[in-house]
Amino acid sequence: MSLLNDLINLNFPDTTEKIIAEYIWIGGSGMDLRSKARTLAGAVTDPSKLPKWNYDGSSTGRGHPQAIFKDPFRKGNNILTPAGDPIPTNKRFNAAKIFSHPDVVAEEPWYGIEQEYTLLQKDTKWPLGWPVGGFPGPQGPYYCGVGADKSFGRDIVDSHYKACLYAGVNISGINGEVMPGQWEFQVGPSVGISAGDQIWIARYILERITEIAGVVLSFDPKPIPGDWNGAGAHTNYSTKSMRNDGGIDVIKKAIEKLGLRHKEHISAYGEGNERRLTGRHETADINTFSWGVANRGASIRVGRDTEKEGKGYFEDRRPASNMDPYVVTSMIAETTIIWKP
């Protein structure tokens, strides 16, 4: 095994200038990540210089590289690149249209996304740290908890944190969540379409690390029914007008517009979200739109600091953990900036 480790960690700039590019795309379900590698003649820093690559099988689409991240697994000059063409499961194409709209460009939308996920035991598909076929003690001690009886999977979480920083993902933090075996990482602030690119690459890196660890990664919005918290992807958002003096009025107008399109947003905010948005466990009821200051039980939460300063950002708490960040970020921009009721 030590020889295998040596070979995996082999760095080859001494012998060749060639590099490996891992092309990443989203499969047919809209949530399954796939990737394949190809050799390039030398280091590449500009995505437009990367060759376009047709994948075998139309069911998974083809890929034109959109961004470049450093590869934390192969290191050196090797890269990861999210590829995306206008196929039904690649929502980047339509998102890019919205983010290139002159009104949206002028507003410089910022996003901070809180991605929750659950780690499952491979053979039982039961959360990490839970007794097989049984339940741990009730929620309370696990959120940001420390200790072998409260925190499960920290090695995976910390490896992911560092790998994202290495890759160039703007990951801004991690924490243990309310349900044991559940964790969160935050990405942002990111401008426009880059928020989607960064979340997808961060998800890919996490999938690869859990694969190495022999643990299953779940983005199910309610992995365990009953008195356990679900998993979301709270999306923090601001525009230039919201960040400027008097921005609170712009925020209130934006929230009003989001309320008018509540149903459309909910239908695009992730599969199975109705199991999570029940009005319990720090969620708002899926059928009711609400907002409030510092209210975790609302659809939209405005922070106390934002209220006090009269400018800032707000948090859309509705998106599920399995949402497509291209869809959610572009839809929020479209509704609050372009759409005229």
Long-range contacts (C-beta under 8 A, 24 or more apart in sequence): 9-75, 11-75, 11-76, 12-76, 13-76, 13-77, 17-41, 17-42, 17-43, 18-42, 19-43, 19-44, 19-76, 19-77, 19-78, 19-79, 20-71, 20-74, 20-78, 20-79, 21-50, 21-65, 21-78, 21-79, 21-80, 21-81, 22-71, 22-74, 22-78, 22-79, 22-80, 22-81, 23-53, 23-55, 23-63, 23-65, 23-81, 23-83, 24-80, 24-81, 24-82, 24-83, 24-200, 24-201, 24-204, 25-55, 25-60, 25-61, 25-63, 25-82, 25-83, 25-84, 25-90, 26-84, 26-89, 26-90, 26-200, 26-324, 27-60, 27-89, 28-59, 28-60, 28-89, 29-89, 30-89, 30-91, 30-324, 31-219, 31-322, 33-200, 33-203, 33-204, 33-207, 34-60, 35-80, 35-204, 42-77, 43-77, 44-68, 44-79, 47-81, 50-81, 53-83, 61-85, 61-87, 61-89, 61-90, 62-87, 66-92, 66-197, 67-194, 67-197, 67-201, 69-167, 69-168, 69-169, 69-201, 70-166, 70-167, 70-168, 71-167, 72-162, 72-163, 72-164, 72-166, 72-167, 72-205, 73-163, 73-208, 80-167, 80-201, 80-204, 80-205, 82-197, 82-200, 82-201, 82-204, 91-196, 91-324, 91-326, 91-327, 91-330, 92-193, 92-196, 92-197, 92-326, 94-326, 94-330, 95-193, 95-196, 95-326, 95-327, 95-329, 95-330, 96-193, 98-330, 98-333, 98-334, 98-338, 99-192, 99-193, 99-330, 99-333, 101-337, 101-338, 103-337, 103-338, 104-192, 104-333, 104-334, 104-337, 104-338, 105-192, 106-240, 107-239, 107-240, 107-241, 107-333, 107-337, 108-191, 108-192, 108-239, 108-240, 109-191, 109-192, 109-237, 109-238, 109-239, 109-329, 109-332, 109-333, 109-337, 110-188, 110-189, 110-190, 110-191, 110-237, 110-238, 110-239, 110-243, 110-313, 111-188, 111-189, 111-190, 111-191, 111-195, 111-235, 111-236, 111-237, 111-329, 112-172, 112-186, 112-187, 112-188, 112-189, 112-190, 112-235, 112-236, 112-237, 112-313, 113-186, 113-187, 113-188, 113-190, 113-195, 113-199, 113-233, 113-234, 113-235, 113-236, 113-325, 113-329, 114-184, 114-185, 114-186, 114-232, 114-233, 114-234, 114-235, 114-236, 115-184, 115-185, 115-186, 115-187, 115-199, 115-202, 115-203, 115-233, 115-321, 116-177, 116-182, 116-183, 116-184, 116-231, 116-232, 116-233, 116-321, 117-182, 117-183, 117-184, 117-206, 117-217, 117-218, 117-219, 117-231, 117-321, 118-179, 118-181, 118-182, 118-183, 118-217, 118-218, 118-219, 118-220, 118-223, 118-231, 119-152, 119-153, 119-156, 119-181, 119-182, 119-183, 119-210, 119-215, 119-216, 119-217, 119-218, 120-181, 120-215, 120-216, 120-217, 120-218, 120-223, 121-215, 121-216, 122-214, 122-215, 122-216, 125-216, 127-152, 127-179, 127-180, 127-181, 127-182, 127-223, 127-224, 128-152, 128-153, 128-181, 128-215, 129-153, 129-180, 129-181, 130-180, 130-181, 136-180, 138-227, 139-178, 139-179, 139-180, 139-227, 139-228, 139-229, 142-176, 142-177, 142-178, 142-179, 142-180, 142-182, 143-175, 143-176, 143-177, 143-178, 144-175, 144-176, 145-176, 150-176, 150-180, 151-176, 152-180, 152-181, 153-181, 153-183, 153-215, 155-213, 156-206, 156-209, 156-210, 156-213, 156-215, 157-183, 157-185, 159-209, 160-185, 160-202, 160-205, 160-206, 160-209, 161-185, 163-205, 163-209, 164-201, 164-202, 164-205, 167-201, 167-205, 169-198, 169-201, 169-202, 169-205, 170-198, 171-198, 171-202, 177-229, 177-231, 178-229, 178-281, 178-282, 179-223, 179-224, 179-228, 179-229, 182-223, 182-229, 182-231, 188-236, 192-329, 192-333, 193-326, 193-329, 193-330, 195-325, 195-329, 196-324, 196-325, 196-326, 196-329, 196-330, 199-233, 199-325, 200-325, 200-326, 219-321, 219-322, 220-272, 220-321, 220-322, 221-270, 221-271, 221-272, 221-273, 221-275, 221-276, 221-320, 221-321, 221-322, 222-272, 222-275, 222-276, 225-275, 227-281, 228-281, 229-281, 229-282, 230-275, 230-276, 230-277, 230-281, 230-283, 230-320, 230-321, 231-276, 231-320, 231-321, 232-276, 232-283, 232-317, 232-318, 232-319, 232-320, 232-321, 233-270, 233-319, 233-320, 233-321, 233-322, 233-323, 233-325, 233-328, 234-315, 234-316, 234-317, 234-319, 235-315, 235-316, 235-319, 235-328, 235-329, 235-332, 236-313, 236-314, 236-315, 236-316, 237-313, 237-314, 237-315, 237-316, 237-329, 237-332, 237-336, 238-312, 238-313, 238-314, 239-336, 239-337, 242-311, 242-312, 242-313, 242-314, 243-311, 243-312, 243-313, 244-311, 245-310, 245-311, 246-310, 246-311, 247-310, 247-311, 247-312, 248-306, 248-307, 248-310, 248-311, 248-312, 251-302, 251-306, 251-312, 251-313, 251-314, 254-314, 254-335, 254-336, 255-291, 255-300, 255-302, 255-314, 257-335, 257-336, 257-339, 257-341, 258-289, 258-299, 258-300, 258-316, 258-332, 258-335, 258-336, 259-289, 259-291, 259-299, 260-341, 261-335, 261-339, 262-289, 262-299, 264-331, 265-316, 265-318, 265-331, 265-332, 265-335, 266-318, 268-323, 268-327, 268-328, 268-331, 269-318, 269-319, 269-320, 269-323, 269-328, 270-319, 270-320, 270-321, 270-322, 270-323, 271-320, 271-322, 272-320, 272-322, 273-318, 273-319, 273-320, 276-320, 277-318, 283-317, 284-317, 284-318
